[in-house]
């Protein structure tokens, strides 16, 4: 029986408008009906939306259909343990940032070690202290709100990028293809998981700064004037500013700013050369050229893949692109084009 340090007194009147900024939804996983009921009652009186599962399998089903802001789970459950519930939540990119608190005995050192390995965010010792319970829940929900705010900001920027693409019928699907090609090349050259994520986002966000370029310039059929080219060359800087100071985009911002740089120093906006051009920006630069060449544009038809490969090799021979990156991309892209799935889709 848990020891609560305060009686279960009637809930005080609350300012719901003010509290709406800090309340959250919680999933309690506890097979002891009395303990589960006490936890639900106490947290509901704090104003949270609370649901109770009495077994690990039930918790997973409820989690998949509901996805609460936080999970509070006993480690010892019938069937699937609390550790497995935690691992399940933390194994998915879409749910791994949801806080999980595991409930253990005071002396359950092994449980804590196993919980850390499973990815638990915090631990709550039995018997429970109500003030500690409320403090831990409130702290983790506050952290979850900050995470949600960052994800919302990232989603807004991604939406802007898709808006840019939608302005030009000739670039439909460009961002998605670029994200795929960039990750294809990134994997081939041994990029880390965080770098691959940045390449995927960079594929979508590399031209987000074109939101600040007028349609009259962006969609012009004929050659651009010198002034119009200067306007276009501002889009990497605009895009970097749009990405702001979001920590989740720390590896993406250099891609957005530098994907038009060239190894010979003749790119823009900073005229970087050689190894000054970040690797991830070089990767996006290579695949951006390939996609532009193999996509129909108002002023020319799409080139066959072999012609696009020749053009990339020509740029590498002139010192514009990394020869190693170009050859690696060509090899990986050829594998894709020659795969049975790709050939079936082309028929």
N, C-alpha and C positions, 0 to 999 in steps of 0.2 A: 504494500500500500504506500503510495507516494506521500511524503510529508510536505504539505503546502504551508507556507509561513503566514498565510492570511486566510481568513474564513471566506467561504463562497457567498459573499454578501450581494444584495441586489446591485445591478450595474448602475452607476451614476448617470445622470443625464449628460448627453454629449453634444458638442457642436459638430454635427455631421458634415457641414461644409468644410470646416477646418480639418476635421479628421480624414476627409476623403483623400487628402494628399499623402497620408501615411498608412492607411489600412491596406491589407492584402489578403490574398486567398491562400489557405494552407491545407495541406493534406497530412493528416495524422495517421500513422501506421502503427497500430498497437493491438496485440491480440488479447490483452487483459481488458475485459469490458469496463471494469470500474476505473482503471487508470485512463483508458481511452475517453470515457465519458467526462472525467474530471478535466482532462486536457482540453477537450472540445468546449466544455462549459467556460473554463477560464479564458480561453482565447476568444471565444465569441463575445464574452463580456468586455473584451478589449476592443470589440468592433470588427474583428476579422471574419471573413467568410471561411468556414472550416468544414471539412468533410473527414470522415473516419473510415479507414479500411482496417480489417482485422487479420489480414494475411498478405503475404508478399505478392501473390498472383493477383489478388483483388486490387492491391495498390497499383500494380502496373497497368491494369485495365482502366482503372479510374484516372490514372495519370495521363494515359494516351488520349482519353476523350476530353479531359478537362485542362491539363497543364496548369497547375496552380503556380503561385509566385514562390512557394517554398514547400519543402517536404520535411516533416519531423517524424523519424522512424526508429522504432526499437530495433536492436540488432538481432534479437532472437525471436523469430517468427515461425509459425508452422509452414512447412514447405520451403518456399524461397525466403532466404534470410534478408535482413535489412541491408547487408553488404551488397547482395545481388541487386536489390532495388536501387541502391546508390550507383552501382556500376552501370546499370541499365540507363539511368538518367544521364550520367556523365559520358556515356559512350557516343551520344548523338550530338552533332554540332548544333542542332537547333534547340537542345534542352540542357546542354552541359553547364550553362551559366545559372541555372536555377539552383538556389542554395539548398543543400541537404544537410540536416542536423541528425546525427545518430545518437540514440539514447543508450547509455551504458551504465554499468555499476561503477561505484567509486573506485574500485580496485581492478577494473577490467582493462589492464594495460594492453593485453594482447588484442582486445577488441578495438582499442583506439589505434593501435598500429595497423590492424587490418582495415580499419575505416579510412585511415590516411591513404593507404594504397588504393582503396576503392574510389577515392576522390571526395570524401566528405568535407564539407566546409567548416563544420563545427561539431562539438559534442556537448551533450547535456547529461549530467550525472544523475543517477538515481540514488536516493529519493530526491524528487524535484524540489527546487526552491522557486517559488512563484516569481519573485522579483528577478531572479536570474533568467528564468524562462522568458519573461516579458522583455527583458533587456536584450537577450540574444535574438529573439524573433524580430524585435524592432530594428536592431542593428543590421541584420541580414536583409530585411525587407528594404531598408534604406539603400543598402548597397545594390540590391536588385533594381530599384528604381533608377539609380544612376546608370546602371548597365542598360536598362530599357531606353533611357534618354539618349545614350550614345548610339544604340542600335536604330532608334527612330531618326536621329540626325543622319546616320549613314544611309538609311532607306530613302530619305528625302533627296540626298545627293545622287543616289542611284536612279531615282525617279527623274531627276533633272537630266541625267545622262541619256536615259531612254527618250526623253522629250526631244533632246538634240537630234538623236537618230531619227525620230519620227518626222522631223522637219524636212528630211531629204529621202525621197522614195528610193534613191539609188544606193543608200547606205543601210537599207533594211537588213537586219540580222548581223550587221558589221560588228557590233559590240560582243554579241554572243560568240561569233566565230573567233574574234580576237582573243577572248578569254580562253577559249578552247585551245587555239594554236599556242598561246603563250604558256599555258600549263603543259602542253605537249612538249615544247622545247625545254621548259624549266625542269620537268621531270628527267628529261634525257641528259641534262648537264648537272644533275644532282642537287637541285635546289631543295632547301629545307621545307618543311610543311608550312611554316609561317610565310616563307617566300612564295610558295605556290599559291597560298591564299591571296597574297598581295598581287600576284600576277593575274589571278582570276578577277579580282576587283579592279585592277589596273586596266584590264581589257575592257571593262564596262565604263570606267571613269576617265580613260585617257583623253577623250575629247569633250569632257563635260564643260570645259571653258568656252566652247563654241556657243553656249547659251547666250554669250555676250556679243556674238558676231551677227550683224544684220543679215536677214534673208537675202537681201540684194547682193551681198558678197558671198555668202555661203552657197547659194544656189545659182550663181552666175554660170551661164553656159560657156561663155568665151573666156579668153585670157584675162587674168586679173591685172589691174594697174599696179604701179609701185605702191601707192597709198593703200590699195585694197590688200595687197600682200602683207603690208605692215599691220593691218587690222587683224588678219588671219593669224599672224605670228604672236599676237597677244593671248591667244586662247590657252596656251600652257600656263601662263601666269595667272589668268583668271581662274582656271581650273584648280591650280594649287591653292589659291585663296578660298575657293569654295570648299575645299577639303578641310580648311581651317586647322584647328589644333586638335582634332580628334585623334586620340592615341591609337585607336583601332585602324587609322589610315596612315600611321607613321611610315610604313614601308611603301605605301601607295603614292604618297605625295611626290617623291622623286621620279616615279614613273610618269605621273601626270605632267610634271614640269619638264622632264628631259627626254621624252620619247622621240622628239624631233632633233635631238643633237646628233652629230656625226663624228666618227672617230677622227676625221681629218680637220675638225675644228670649224667646219663651215655650216653647222646646224644652228638651231635657235632654241631657246632665247638667250643662252649664256655662252654660246660658242665654245663649249667644252670640247676636249680632244682626248683621244686615247682612253686610258684607264680612268680619266676624270668622269667619263660617262658611266653612271651606275649600271651594273650588270642587268638588273631587272628592266631598266629603261632601254638598254640595248636589245634585250629579248623582245620587248613589245615593239620596238622600232623595226626589227627584222620582220616580224609577223604582220605588222601594220602595212608594210610595203607589199608583202605577198598578197594580202587580202585585197588591197587597193588594185593591184595588177590583175587579179583573177575575178574581179567584180565589174560588171558593166557600169560605165559612167556616161554622162551626157555627151562627152567629147570623144569617147572611144568605146569599142567593144571590149569585153572581157578577154584577157589573154589565156591561152592554154597553160596548164601547169608547167610544162617543160619550158615554155618561153618565160614564164615568171621566174622559174629557177635560174635560167640563164641571166636574167636581169639582176637577180640577187647576187649571183657570182660575179657579175660585172662590177657591181657596187663594192663587193668585197675586194676585188682586184685593184680598185681605185682607192682603197683605204677608207671607204665610207662606212662599211660594216665589218664586223668581226668575221673573218673567214671560217673560224671554228664554229661559231654560232650558225652561220649560213649553211655550212655543210651538214651540221647536225640536224638542223630543221629540215633540210631537203631529204635527208635519209629517213627521218621519222614521218614526214608527210608522205613520202613515197610508200612507206609501209601501210599507212592508212588508206591511200588511194588504191593499193593493190590488194587490200583485204577483201574477202568474199562479201562482207556486208556492204562495203563501199561500192563494189562493182555491181551488186544487185540493185542498190539504190539508183545507180546511174542508168540502168536499163529502162 
